[in-house]
Amino acid sequence: MRDIFKDHNIRVAYLLCLTLGVAYGMVLAIVSLYLSGERGYDEPTIAGMAAFFSIGIAACAVPMGMLVRKLTARIVLSISLLGYGLAVAVFPFMPGFVGLAGARAFDGAFSVGVWITIETILLMRTTSLNRGFVTSLYSIVLAAGYGLGSVITYVMTKFWPDWIVFVAAGSLAALGALIGLLRLDRNIQPVEGSDHVEPADHADHAAPVVGQVAEQVTGTGEPVAASSSTGLGMGSLYWRIKTACLPTFMYGYFQASLVLFLPLFLIEERGIAADETKLMVAFFSIGMVVCVGFVGHLGDRIGHLKMMRVLLTIGALITASVVFLPSYPLIAAAVFVAGGALAPLWPLGLALQSLIVDPRDYNRSNALLNASYALGTLAGPIIAGFLKRAYGGEFMFLHLAALWLVVLGLTIVFRRDDPSLRPRRR
């Protein structure tokens, strides 16, 4: 695995991922307290404002992905980090709900630009043999940044007002933009071995390009085989990677619903103190950090879609178990398992789609994957919130478990999309 880090583009990508994670952690640790304490907004209003972040992601994911091809990953990443930094830095100075919501929308729009470009760089500069490990490490680095950022905010707010945290986080992101501009290659190309699998049922698309050589070369001067997916429309490209996008959508749906409504469920229907519910996000995050690397490595060995099916099954069972668990420690343990089993769906989805599409389409396929997640984070709170109000928290969790099973069923129906079932095309 040490060979992975010989590529300076990968090292810089992970550094910028950590930088963004720290900035995220700083902001997330203070934003709700700032909005409630300094601005006087209630919880429903704060939750509604958070939806604008998801709207920014969903609206701009595909355009950002297309910009990567036109402007290169280096330029789009630097612009996105700078844009995110500005959106965060001006946030506490925006007047009224509209201004604050607009800043959150731009926050989401530039954030997805950072995600897509970092993911594209990592996928292009690694081989298909260790893709799950590389994308899992990406998640771990981002999570570590979240934790470090929250600690920094805790210390800063002991000495300075809250608005300083937003400006500092924005400045850190702007520094990341400068690092990316100066340190990344001007035109990052796929390495030899960043190939993919060509499913037999898509052979009709392959005819125009089979046997040809792409017009681009790797950083070492070696050509990369062309693929049928290049030139496909966004609808056709989505259909190619649907088995990666559907679990990713469901993960966003579940995650957003859990963050918003699990604390309320515990307080209202289980009689648990409000202070204790604040630890639930920590249990989920710890489960992710502990398990995601191992799960990604295992996915590289047995097949990413097979591994995702295992995780979806665990997700359905553990989500349904919340309804029947009687005590806080047991529910905390279930949340820990959920973090370990469901958070890896994102890096596994990244690895899976990268083995289906041509390396030159990573920018667009990553955009579709991020858009799927964002749409899930939008739909989840709306539907889950309605069900909780109408039928109670237990019914809400059972509906989440049922949706995990639906997604599991779809991955079985579309099992021929699994690259591990097909030989690699040399």
N, C-alpha and C positions, 0 to 999 in steps of 0.2 A: 504493500500500500504506500510505501514511502515514495515510490516513483510518481505517484499522483502529484506530490508537492514539489517536484522538480520544475514543473511549469509555473512560471511566475504569474501568468494570468490567473491560475487557480488560487495562488496565494493571495493575490490582490483581491480577487472576488470574495474569498472568505473574510479578508480583512474588512472589506466594505460591508459585507453581510453583518459582521460583528458591530461595525460602526452604526449601521441602521438599527440593529437590535437594541443597542444602548440608547439611541435617541428615542426609539419606541418605548422602551421601558421607563425612561425619564418622564415621557408625556403621559403614558397610561397610568402611572402611579399618582398623578396629580390632577388629571383633567376633570374627573367627576367631582373631586373635592373643590376644585377651582370654580366649576360651574355652579355647584350648589352653595358654596360659601361666599365667593366673591360676586357672583352674578345672581344668586337667589333662584335658580331654576329647580323645579321638582324632578323626581325620578323619571316620570313618563316623558317629560320634555327632553331630559338628557338622553334617554334611550332613543327618542325620535331623532335627535341630532346625530347620534351614532349611525343611523341609517344612511345619512348623507355620505359617510365614509365609504360604505358599501356601494352606494350609487356611483360614486366617483370611480371605484374599481371596475364595476360592471360596464360603465359607459366607455371607459378608456382602455380597457385591456386589449381589445383587438386593434384599435388604432396604434397603441404603443408597440404592439408586436410587429405591425407592418413598418413602423418607423425604424425598427432595428435593422431591417434589410436595407432601407434607403440611406440611413445616416450612420450605420455601424453601431455595434453594441457599446463601444467606448463612449461615443458621443451621447447616445440616448441615456446611458447610465449616469453620466455626469450631469446632464440636463435634469434628469429625474431626481437625483439627490439634491441638486441645488433648488429645484422647484419644491420638493418636500420640505427642505430647510426653511425656505421663505414662508410656506404655508403654516408651518409650526411656529416660527418666530413672530409672525403678525397675529396669530390666533388671539392672544389675550388683549390685543388692542382693537379688535373688531367690534363695532357697535351693534348691539341687538342680536336677536336670534338669526336673522337672515345672514348677517355678516359672519357669525360664528359657524353656521351651517355651511356657508359657502367655503370657508377656510377648511372645514372638514372634508368637503367634497374634493377640493384640490389636493388635500392630504392623501386621499384615497387614489386619485388619478395619478399622482407622481409616485406614490408607493408602488402601485402595480407596475409602473415603468421600471422601478428598481428591481422588483422581483423577477420580471420577465428577462431582463438583461443579465442579471446574475445567474439565473437558471440556464439561460442560453449559453453563457460562457462555460459554465461547469459541464454541461452536456456535450458541448463541442470539443472540449479539451480533455475528455476522458473516454476510455474505451467502453464498449457495451458489457464487458465482463465485470466491471465494478461500479456500474451506474447506481445501483440501489444504495451501496455504501456511501458514495459521494453525495447523493441527494439527501441521505439521512444525516450525514455530517453537516450539511447545509442547515437542516432543521435544528440540530443541536447548537450550532454556532449562533443562530438567531435567538434561540431560547436562552442561551447563556448571556447574550446581550440584554435581553429583557430583564433578567435577574440583576445584572450589574447596573443597569440603568435605574431600576427601582431603588437600589441602595444609594446611588448617587443622589437621587431626588430626596431621599430620606435625610441625607446629610445636608444638602443644600438648603432645604426648607427650615433647617434649624438656625440658619444665619441670614437668609435672604427671603424676600417676598416670592410668592408663587410665580409671578410672571417671568422672573429671572430663569426659571427652569425651562420654560418654552424657548426663550432666546438662546440659552445654552445648547439645548437639543438641536435647534435650527442651525446654530453655528457649527456644531459637530457634523451635521449632515453636509453642510457646505464644504467643510474640510475634506470630507469623503469625496465630494465631487471633484475637488482639485487633485486628490490622490489618484482617482480613477483616470482623470484626463492626462496626468503626467506619466502614470505607471503602466497602464494597459496598452497592449499592442494596438496600432491604428486600425488594423483590419484583421480581426481574430477569425481564424479558419478552423475547420474540424481536423482533428488529428487522425492518423491512420488507425483504424479499428473502431471508430465511432460509427460503425455500420448499423444496420437494422435488419429486420426480418420481413420478407415479402410474402404475405399470406397468399395462398393459392387462389382464393376467391376474388383477389384483386388483380389477377394477372392481366386482365383486359386493359387496365390502365398502364401496365408496364411496357407494352409493346413499343411505344415511340422512343423509349430511352434505354431499354435493356442493351447492354454491351457498349453503351457510350461511356465516356468519361466526363465527369463534371468539369466545368471551366475554372473551378477554383482548386487550390492546392492547400495542403496543410502547412503548418509553420515550418516543417522540415523539408518542404518541397515535394512531398509525395502526393499524387493525385488521389481524390476521393471518388468512389463510384457514384454515378448519378442514380436517381431513384424516381419511381413513378409518382411519388406523392408531390414532388415539386410541380407547381403549376395548378394543383387542385384548388377549387373554390373552397371557401371557409366551411360551407355545409358539408362538402365531401370530406374535408380534412377532419371535421368534427366526427363524422361517422366512422372514420378510421380509428379514432382514439376514444370512442364513446365509453369503452370499458375502463378507461382512466378517468374520464370526466364525470361519469355518473357517481362513483364513490366519492369523488372530490366534492361534487355538489352536495351530497348527503352529509359529508363531514362538516362543511360550512353550515348547513341547515342545523345539524345536531349541536355543533359547538356554540353557535350564537344562541340557540334555545337554552342550552345548559347554563351558559354564563348568566343569562337574564332571569331564568325562572327556577333553577334549582335552589338558590337561596330562599326565594319566596315560598317554594314548596316545603322546604325544611322548616321555615318559621311558621307558616300558616297551618300545615297539615301534620307536622311531626313535633311541633313545640320546641324546636331547637333555638337557642339564643342567637341573635343576629350576629354577634361578634364571632361566634364559632363558624358561621357559614362563610366568612371571608377566607378561610383556609382552603376551601374547596378548589379554587383555581390553582393553588399551590400543589395540592395532591395530584391534580390532572397533569400539571407541568412536570412534576417529578416523575410520574409514570412515563411520560413521553421521553424525557431525557434518559431514563434508565433503559428503556426498551428499544428506542427507535434505531439505534446503531445495529443492534443484534438482528432486529427484524429486517432491516435493509440488506444486511449481509446475507441473511437466510434467503431473502427474495432473489438475490443474485444467483444463488445456488439452485433453488428448486423452481424458480419461475415467479415473476412478480404478480401475475394475475392469480396464480394458485395461492400465493401468500395473502393476497388481498381477500380472497374468498374465506380463508381461515379467520382473518381479522373481522370481516363483516359478520361472520357467525358469532364470534365472541362478542362483538358489539351489540348484536340483537339480544343475546342472552343477558349480558351485563346491564343493558338499559332496562330490560324488563324486570330485572331483579330488584331495582330500586323500589318498585312498588311493594315488594314483599319483605324488604329488609327492615327490621324493627328499631335499630339503634344507629346513633351517629357514627360510631367507629366502623360498623359494617358498611354504611353508605360511603364513608370516606375511603374504605378499601375498594369499594366498587368504582369510585371515581378514579382512584389510582390505576386500577386495571383498565378502565376506559381510556385513560391517557396513554397507557402503554400499547393498547390494541388499536385505537382509532386514530391517534395523531400520526402514526406511520403511514396512513393511507395517502397523505399528501406526497411525501418523497417517493413512495412506491408508485404512485400515479405518474409522477415526473419521469421515473425510470422506465415505466411501462410504455408511455407514449413515445419516449425517445428511441425505443427499439422498433417502433412501427413506422415512423415517418423518416424522411430524408433529413440529414443534419442541417441542410439549408432551410428546412421548414421548422426548426426548433423555435424560432421566434414566434411564429404563428400558432404552433401547437401549444406552447407555453402560455400564450395569450388566452387561448380557449380554455385551458385548464384553470387559469386564474379567474376568468370570467365565470366559469362554473362554480367555483368556490364563492365568489362574490354574490352570485344569484342565490346560492344556498343561504348565505348569511342574511340576505334580504327576506327570503320567503319564510325561513324558519321562525323568527320571532313573530311574524304576522299570524301564521297558521297555528303555531304552538300556543301563542298567547290567547288566540280565540278559543282554542280547545280547552285551555286551562280555565279560562273564565266560565265557559259554558258547562264543562263536564268535570273539572277538577284536575289536580296535578297528576294523579295516578293514571287517568285516561291519557293525559298528554305524553307520559313516558311510554305507555303501551303503544301509542301511535308512532313514536320514534322507533321503538323496537320493530314494529311491523314494517316501517319504511326501510330499515336496515335489511330485513328479509326480502323485500321487493328488489332492492339493489342487488343483493346476493343472487336472486333468481335471474336477474337480467345478465349478470356476468356469466351465468351458466348457459343461458339461452345463446349468448354471443361468444361462446367458448372458442370458436374458431379464430377469434381475434387474438388469441393468446400467442405471442411470438415464440414461447418456449415449445410449442407444438410443431413449429416449422423449422426446417434447416436454415442456417444462415446463408444468405446469398453472397458469394465472394466477388 
